[in-house]
Amino acid sequence: MSFSWVIFNQNEKQKLPENETELGKLLFSEKLLSSDKSISCASCHQEDFAFADSAQFSIGVNGKLTKRNTPSVLNVLMRESFFWDGRVNKLEDQALFPIKNPDEMNLELSEAISRLNKDDYYQKAFKKIYGKIADTFLLGKAISAFEKTLETDNSKFDRYIADLDTFTTQELRGLDIFNEKGNCFDCHFGVDFTGDEFINIGLFNNMEWKDKGVSSWNKNTSDDGKFKVPTLRNIAITAPYMHNGSFKTLLEVVEYYNNPNTFVDNPINRDSRIKDLNLTTQDKADLIAFLHTLTDKKWQKK
């Protein structure tokens, strides 16, 4: 099934959704699911930025800021866990967390369901798709069904691999740096350029860099500072970067990995793979040129 990703306009609901995915797409933009009816999932996961946010931290209800940078929800179909700290392993559960998070949509799930079932349109929509009115399980199921359709596989890299496009000399050099000198492939591999690991890249020292990542929920100190390795698909348009949005550009990211010791004082538990790379200025430019080839054609500048 193919359809536009453009988010539904809530003032133009004229017919009931035809399937679960269309219902989820509608709910993704539904402001009824926030306590003051001001924001939706789409408020922070914006299509113009590959379903991420261009701000370091997103704005929730009552002007509250999220505590971590909003990641893209593209290419989540094959992910094994979700959120920067991996606290859930089902997309259906992930879809519900922002609704009840006090810094985001700040609405109890019971109230979210009550609102949907008091709404004549959603009563009919859920009954049409599921044969009954909304409940928490079906809400997560519908939203996640839409998110699972947000797969991108038409980047220049994809076309190059399929012998449908060619790389420039610089992009070829960047690919080689990605695989070898830059050590990027050690963590960013597979069809979505992530091994789904949790790694401490050195942005934790319990002083000014206090977010413990995975250990903030599992309480295992060996996981202090570990965060999910994100996909690199569409990375050129999902700035700012890292779990805390601390880097504004891809060049800043590359500069960090090239010489991590100059950025954070006394990092705790940093992964041994994070070390000086000795990339030249040309190497950095080449690597960034390659990273731009991972942008799906939908978002490539003409």
Residue pairs with C-beta under 8 A, 6 or more apart in sequence:
1 19
1 21
1 149
3 21
3 22
5 47
5 149
5 150
6 47
7 25
7 28
7 29
7 42
7 47
8 25
8 26
8 29
10 29
10 30
10 31
13 26
13 121
16 121
16 124
16 125
16 128
17 23
17 25
17 26
17 125
17 128
17 129
19 129
20 129
20 130
20 141
20 142
20 145
21 145
21 146
21 148
21 149
22 146
23 125
23 126
23 129
23 142
23 145
23 146
24 141
24 142
24 143
24 144
24 145
24 146
24 147
25 146
26 125
27 33
27 41
27 139
27 142
27 143
27 146
28 40
28 41
28 42
28 45
28 143
28 146
28 147
29 40
29 41
29 42
30 40
31 37
31 38
31 39
31 40
31 43
32 112
32 115
32 116
32 119
33 40
33 41
33 99
33 105
33 107
33 112
33 115
34 40
34 60
34 61
34 99
34 104
34 105
34 106
34 107
35 61
35 105
35 106
35 107
35 111
36 61
36 62
36 106
38 61
39 59
39 60
39 61
39 104
39 105
40 105
41 95
41 98
41 143
43 58
43 59
44 53
44 58
44 59
44 66
44 70
44 98
44 104
45 51
45 52
45 53
45 70
45 72
45 73
46 52
46 53
46 54
49 72
49 237
49 238
50 72
50 74
50 152
50 234
50 237
50 238
50 296
50 299
51 72
51 73
51 74
51 150
52 70
52 71
52 72
52 73
52 237
52 238
53 69
53 70
54 239
54 240
55 70
55 240
55 245
56 69
56 240
56 244
56 245
56 246
57 65
57 66
57 67
57 68
57 69
57 70
57 245
58 65
58 66
58 70
58 104
59 65
59 66
60 66
60 101
60 102
60 103
60 104
60 105
60 106
61 104
61 105
61 106
62 106
64 102
64 103
64 104
64 106
65 103
66 103
66 104
67 103
67 211
68 84
68 211
68 243
68 244
68 245
69 84
69 240
69 241
69 242
69 243
69 244
69 245
71 84
71 230
71 238
72 230
72 231
72 234
72 238
73 147
73 150
74 150
74 151
74 152
74 231
74 233
74 234
75 150
75 151
75 152
75 192
75 231
75 233
75 234
76 82
76 91
76 147
76 148
76 150
77 148
77 151
78 191
78 192
79 91
79 192
79 196
80 89
80 196
81 87
81 88
81 89
81 196
81 228
82 88
82 89
82 90
82 91
82 93
82 94
83 94
83 97
83 228
84 213
84 227
84 228
84 243
85 198
85 213
85 214
85 216
85 217
85 226
85 227
85 228
86 198
86 214
86 228
87 217
88 94
88 97
90 144
91 144
91 147
91 148
92 137
92 140
92 141
92 144
93 140
94 144
95 139
95 140
95 143
95 144
95 147
96 109
96 136
96 139
96 140
96 143
98 104
98 105
99 105
99 107
99 109
99 112
100 106
100 107
100 108
100 109
109 136
109 139
112 139
113 134
113 135
113 136
113 139
116 122
116 123
116 126
116 133
116 134
116 139
117 123
117 126
117 133
117 134
122 134
123 133
126 132
126 133
126 134
126 138
127 133
129 142
130 138
132 138
152 233
152 234
152 296
152 298
153 296
154 296
154 297
154 298
155 233
155 234
155 293
155 294
155 295
155 296
155 297
155 300
156 165
156 167
156 171
156 292
156 293
156 294
156 295
156 297
156 300
157 293
157 294
159 165
159 297
160 166
160 167
160 293
167 175
167 293
168 289
170 285
170 286
170 289
171 286
171 289
171 290
171 293
173 283
173 286
173 289
173 290
174 286
174 287
174 288
174 289
174 290
174 291
174 293
175 290
177 184
177 279
177 283
177 286
177 287
177 290
178 184
178 185
178 188
178 287
178 290
178 291
179 185
181 277
181 278
181 279
181 283
182 257
182 277
182 279
182 283
182 287
183 257
183 273
183 277
184 257
184 287
186 273
187 194
187 195
187 197
187 199
187 229
187 273
188 194
188 195
188 229
188 231
188 232
189 195
192 231
192 232
192 233
193 231
193 232
193 233
193 294
194 228
194 229
194 230
194 231
194 232
195 229
196 228
196 229
197 228
197 229
198 213
198 214
198 223
198 226
198 227
198 228
198 229
199 226
199 227
199 229
199 271
199 273
200 213
200 224
200 225
200 226
200 227
200 267
200 268
200 269
200 270
200 271
201 227
201 257
201 260
201 270
201 271
201 274
202 225
202 260
202 263
202 264
202 267
202 270
202 271
202 274
203 209
203 211
203 225
203 227
203 242
203 243
203 244
203 246
203 264
203 267
204 210
204 211
204 212
204 213
204 224
204 225
204 264
204 267
204 268
204 269
205 264
205 265
205 266
205 267
205 268
206 224
206 268
207 265
207 266
209 225
209 264
209 267
211 225
211 243
211 244
212 223
212 224
212 225
213 223
213 224
213 225
213 226
213 227
213 243
214 220
214 223
214 226
214 227
215 221
215 222
215 223
215 224
215 225
215 226
222 269
224 268
224 269
225 267
225 268
225 269
225 270
226 269
227 242
227 243
232 291
232 294
233 294
233 295
233 296
234 294
234 295
234 296
234 299
235 241
235 250
235 291
235 294
235 295
236 250
236 291
236 292
236 294
236 295
237 295
237 299
239 247
239 248
239 249
239 250
240 246
240 247
240 248
241 247
241 248
241 250
241 252
241 253
242 253
247 253
247 256
250 288
250 291
251 284
251 288
254 279
254 284
254 287
254 288
255 284
256 263
257 274
257 277
258 276
258 277
258 278
258 279
258 284
259 276
259 277
260 267
260 270
260 274
260 275
260 276
261 276
279 287
